[in-house]
Amino acid sequence: MRLHRSYCRLPSLVFQAARRGSASVELALLLPLLGLLFLITVDFARLYYHYSIVTNCARNGALYSSDPTTATESPYPNLTAAALADAPDLSPQPTVSSTNGTDSSGNLYVEVTVVYPFTTISSYPGLSNPINLTRTVRMRVAPAAPN
């Protein structure tokens, strides 16, 4: 007795349908994990971007305060405006504080601290929301007249 060709192909068609079904089950199982991984990546990229802005703000503020001639020549009226020049689109605005002091070598310095409350897209276990991004820059004060 000879089998017809269509009977021989039947097991392979059933196998292909089962493979397609298992691929959709795998996708359904991995899609939430991939979505979470994407969300974490986007939040980390946003955190890095905002931290670089906070760093630039602290650096700008310290540079403004460390040069005694800057206040007369700068377009910014005060330290806070100079520090926040790099953060016009941040909402809420970061807070800026500064202190002056003398180091162990007797040199004057200025220390500018910028704090920004960063809010993540989603809440994560173990992380408080908002996260305070803080950056402090210490810079030596330049002499009023060169030596």
Short mmCIF file of the C-alpha atoms (twelve columns), coordinates in Angstrom:
data_MODEL
# 
_entry.id   MODEL 
# 
loop_
_atom_site.group_PDB 
_atom_site.id 
_atom_site.type_symbol 
_atom_site.label_atom_id 
_atom_site.label_alt_id 
_atom_site.label_comp_id 
_atom_site.label_asym_id 
_atom_site.label_seq_id 
_atom_site.Cartn_x 
_atom_site.Cartn_y 
_atom_site.Cartn_z 
_atom_site.pdbx_PDB_model_num 
ATOM 1   C CA . MET A 1   0.000  0.000  0.000  1 
ATOM 2   C CA . ARG A 2   1.318  3.323  -1.000 1 
ATOM 3   C CA . LEU A 3   0.696  6.514  1.089  1 
ATOM 4   C CA . HIS A 4   -0.338 9.677  -0.557 1 
ATOM 5   C CA . ARG A 5   2.066  12.653 -0.297 1 
ATOM 6   C CA . SER A 6   -0.366 14.804 1.689  1 
ATOM 7   C CA . TYR A 7   -0.338 12.289 4.556  1 
ATOM 8   C CA . CYS A 8   3.450  12.497 4.771  1 
ATOM 9   C CA . ARG A 9   3.404  16.263 5.067  1 
ATOM 10  C CA . LEU A 10  0.785  16.351 7.816  1 
ATOM 11  C CA . PRO A 11  3.183  15.901 10.774 1 
ATOM 12  C CA . SER A 12  5.421  18.733 9.544  1 
ATOM 13  C CA . LEU A 13  2.438  21.125 9.322  1 
ATOM 14  C CA . VAL A 14  1.430  20.281 12.874 1 
ATOM 15  C CA . PHE A 15  5.022  20.808 14.033 1 
ATOM 16  C CA . GLN A 16  5.191  24.249 12.343 1 
ATOM 17  C CA . ALA A 17  1.947  25.352 13.967 1 
ATOM 18  C CA . ALA A 18  3.263  24.233 17.362 1 
ATOM 19  C CA . ARG A 19  6.487  26.200 16.799 1 
ATOM 20  C CA . ARG A 20  4.526  29.352 15.987 1 
ATOM 21  C CA . GLY A 21  2.471  28.892 19.124 1 
ATOM 22  C CA . SER A 22  5.542  28.456 21.320 1 
ATOM 23  C CA . ALA A 23  7.128  31.600 19.862 1 
ATOM 24  C CA . SER A 24  4.068  33.653 20.771 1 
ATOM 25  C CA . VAL A 25  4.078  32.202 24.302 1 
ATOM 26  C CA . GLU A 26  7.779  33.100 24.670 1 
ATOM 27  C CA . LEU A 27  7.052  36.644 23.483 1 
ATOM 28  C CA . ALA A 28  4.149  36.951 25.913 1 
ATOM 29  C CA . LEU A 29  6.425  35.844 28.772 1 
ATOM 30  C CA . LEU A 30  9.373  38.094 27.853 1 
ATOM 31  C CA . LEU A 31  7.510  41.239 26.781 1 
ATOM 32  C CA . PRO A 32  6.845  42.541 30.344 1 
ATOM 33  C CA . LEU A 33  10.486 41.954 31.266 1 
ATOM 34  C CA . LEU A 34  11.685 43.774 28.134 1 
ATOM 35  C CA . GLY A 35  9.277  46.642 28.852 1 
ATOM 36  C CA . LEU A 36  10.614 46.965 32.406 1 
ATOM 37  C CA . LEU A 37  14.191 46.884 31.133 1 
ATOM 38  C CA . PHE A 38  13.357 49.645 28.641 1 
ATOM 39  C CA . LEU A 39  11.735 51.761 31.395 1 
ATOM 40  C CA . ILE A 40  14.779 51.371 33.660 1 
ATOM 41  C CA . THR A 41  17.083 52.350 30.785 1 
ATOM 42  C CA . VAL A 42  15.059 55.477 30.004 1 
ATOM 43  C CA . ASP A 43  15.003 56.499 33.684 1 
ATOM 44  C CA . PHE A 44  18.771 55.994 33.986 1 
ATOM 45  C CA . ALA A 45  19.382 58.093 30.853 1 
ATOM 46  C CA . ARG A 46  17.169 60.875 32.258 1 
ATOM 47  C CA . LEU A 47  18.977 60.679 35.615 1 
ATOM 48  C CA . TYR A 48  22.374 60.964 33.912 1 
ATOM 49  C CA . TYR A 49  21.198 63.935 31.806 1 
ATOM 50  C CA . HIS A 50  19.826 65.816 34.822 1 
ATOM 51  C CA . TYR A 51  22.931 65.069 36.899 1 
ATOM 52  C CA . SER A 52  25.172 66.516 34.179 1 
ATOM 53  C CA . ILE A 53  23.030 69.677 34.189 1 
ATOM 54  C CA . VAL A 54  23.318 69.911 37.984 1 
ATOM 55  C CA . THR A 55  27.100 69.485 37.705 1 
ATOM 56  C CA . ASN A 56  27.342 72.267 35.121 1 
ATOM 57  C CA . CYS A 57  25.208 74.546 37.283 1 
ATOM 58  C CA . ALA A 58  27.479 74.032 40.297 1 
ATOM 59  C CA . ARG A 59  30.559 74.620 38.162 1 
ATOM 60  C CA . ASN A 60  29.102 77.832 36.688 1 
ATOM 61  C CA . GLY A 61  28.211 79.149 40.130 1 
ATOM 62  C CA . ALA A 62  31.664 78.411 41.539 1 
ATOM 63  C CA . LEU A 63  33.324 80.043 38.536 1 
ATOM 64  C CA . TYR A 64  31.139 83.143 38.932 1 
ATOM 65  C CA . SER A 65  31.991 83.433 42.642 1 
ATOM 66  C CA . SER A 66  35.690 82.669 42.347 1 
ATOM 67  C CA . ASP A 67  36.523 85.615 40.072 1 
ATOM 68  C CA . PRO A 68  36.206 89.040 41.732 1 
ATOM 69  C CA . THR A 69  35.813 90.879 38.408 1 
ATOM 70  C CA . THR A 70  33.032 88.620 37.126 1 
ATOM 71  C CA . ALA A 71  30.212 90.484 38.863 1 
ATOM 72  C CA . THR A 72  30.915 93.678 36.903 1 
ATOM 73  C CA . GLU A 73  31.421 91.987 33.533 1 
ATOM 74  C CA . SER A 74  28.890 89.160 33.672 1 
ATOM 75  C CA . PRO A 75  25.397 89.316 32.178 1 
ATOM 76  C CA . TYR A 76  24.093 87.576 35.316 1 
ATOM 77  C CA . PRO A 77  23.102 89.724 38.301 1 
ATOM 78  C CA . ASN A 78  24.038 87.220 41.023 1 
ATOM 79  C CA . LEU A 79  25.444 83.788 41.808 1 
ATOM 80  C CA . THR A 80  22.094 81.995 41.581 1 
ATOM 81  C CA . ALA A 81  21.334 83.368 38.118 1 
ATOM 82  C CA . ALA A 82  24.816 82.408 36.902 1 
ATOM 83  C CA . ALA A 83  24.494 78.904 38.333 1 
ATOM 84  C CA . LEU A 84  21.046 78.336 36.837 1 
ATOM 85  C CA . ALA A 85  22.072 79.530 33.369 1 
ATOM 86  C CA . ASP A 86  22.452 75.916 32.228 1 
ATOM 87  C CA . ALA A 87  19.097 74.844 33.694 1 
ATOM 88  C CA . PRO A 88  16.420 76.958 32.037 1 
ATOM 89  C CA . ASP A 89  14.179 73.960 31.254 1 
ATOM 90  C CA . LEU A 90  14.333 72.166 34.615 1 
ATOM 91  C CA . SER A 91  11.145 72.230 36.600 1 
ATOM 92  C CA . PRO A 92  11.259 72.747 39.541 1 
ATOM 93  C CA . GLN A 93  14.377 74.907 39.510 1 
ATOM 94  C CA . PRO A 94  17.366 73.548 41.445 1 
ATOM 95  C CA . THR A 95  18.332 75.221 44.708 1 
ATOM 96  C CA . VAL A 96  21.736 76.898 44.881 1 
ATOM 97  C CA . SER A 97  23.728 77.610 48.037 1 
ATOM 98  C CA . SER A 98  27.276 78.788 48.539 1 
ATOM 99  C CA . THR A 99  29.812 79.070 51.338 1 
ATOM 100 C CA . ASN A 100 33.184 80.784 51.577 1 
ATOM 101 C CA . GLY A 101 36.157 79.625 53.534 1 
ATOM 102 C CA . THR A 102 39.901 79.224 53.824 1 
ATOM 103 C CA . ASP A 103 41.680 75.961 53.135 1 
ATOM 104 C CA . SER A 104 44.626 74.540 55.095 1 
ATOM 105 C CA . SER A 105 47.115 76.460 52.906 1 
ATOM 106 C CA . GLY A 106 45.481 79.789 53.688 1 
ATOM 107 C CA . ASN A 107 43.828 80.195 50.284 1 
ATOM 108 C CA . LEU A 108 40.300 81.517 50.013 1 
ATOM 109 C CA . TYR A 109 37.753 79.273 48.347 1 
ATOM 110 C CA . VAL A 110 34.101 79.276 47.418 1 
ATOM 111 C CA . GLU A 111 31.933 76.161 47.562 1 
ATOM 112 C CA . VAL A 112 28.697 76.026 45.561 1 
ATOM 113 C CA . THR A 113 26.105 73.297 46.115 1 
ATOM 114 C CA . VAL A 114 23.230 72.653 43.717 1 
ATOM 115 C CA . VAL A 115 20.355 70.335 44.685 1 
ATOM 116 C CA . TYR A 116 17.695 69.146 42.255 1 
ATOM 117 C CA . PRO A 117 14.769 66.845 43.175 1 
ATOM 118 C CA . PHE A 118 14.671 64.302 40.325 1 
ATOM 119 C CA . THR A 119 11.447 62.337 39.857 1 
ATOM 120 C CA . THR A 120 11.570 58.995 38.055 1 
ATOM 121 C CA . ILE A 121 8.943  57.881 35.557 1 
ATOM 122 C CA . SER A 122 7.988  54.925 37.721 1 
ATOM 123 C CA . SER A 123 8.606  54.096 41.364 1 
ATOM 124 C CA . TYR A 124 11.122 51.371 42.108 1 
ATOM 125 C CA . PRO A 125 11.416 49.323 45.295 1 
ATOM 126 C CA . GLY A 126 14.235 50.588 47.481 1 
ATOM 127 C CA . LEU A 127 14.441 54.047 45.837 1 
ATOM 128 C CA . SER A 128 12.842 57.128 47.299 1 
ATOM 129 C CA . ASN A 129 10.990 59.363 44.878 1 
ATOM 130 C CA . PRO A 130 12.066 62.132 44.294 1 
ATOM 131 C CA . ILE A 131 15.805 61.489 44.343 1 
ATOM 132 C CA . ASN A 132 17.855 64.526 45.369 1 
ATOM 133 C CA . LEU A 133 20.696 65.044 42.910 1 
ATOM 134 C CA . THR A 134 23.392 67.012 44.737 1 
ATOM 135 C CA . ARG A 135 26.630 68.379 43.356 1 
ATOM 136 C CA . THR A 136 29.167 70.492 45.260 1 
ATOM 137 C CA . VAL A 137 32.049 72.273 43.533 1 
ATOM 138 C CA . ARG A 138 34.872 73.952 45.444 1 
ATOM 139 C CA . MET A 139 36.967 76.517 43.605 1 
ATOM 140 C CA . ARG A 140 39.816 78.725 44.778 1 
ATOM 141 C CA . VAL A 141 39.104 82.449 44.734 1 
ATOM 142 C CA . ALA A 142 41.325 84.304 42.284 1 
ATOM 143 C CA . PRO A 143 43.259 87.296 43.650 1 
ATOM 144 C CA . ALA A 144 41.805 90.714 42.809 1 
ATOM 145 C CA . ALA A 145 45.133 91.835 41.344 1 
ATOM 146 C CA . PRO A 146 47.671 89.456 39.785 1 
ATOM 147 C CA . ASN A 147 50.987 89.053 41.588 1 
# 
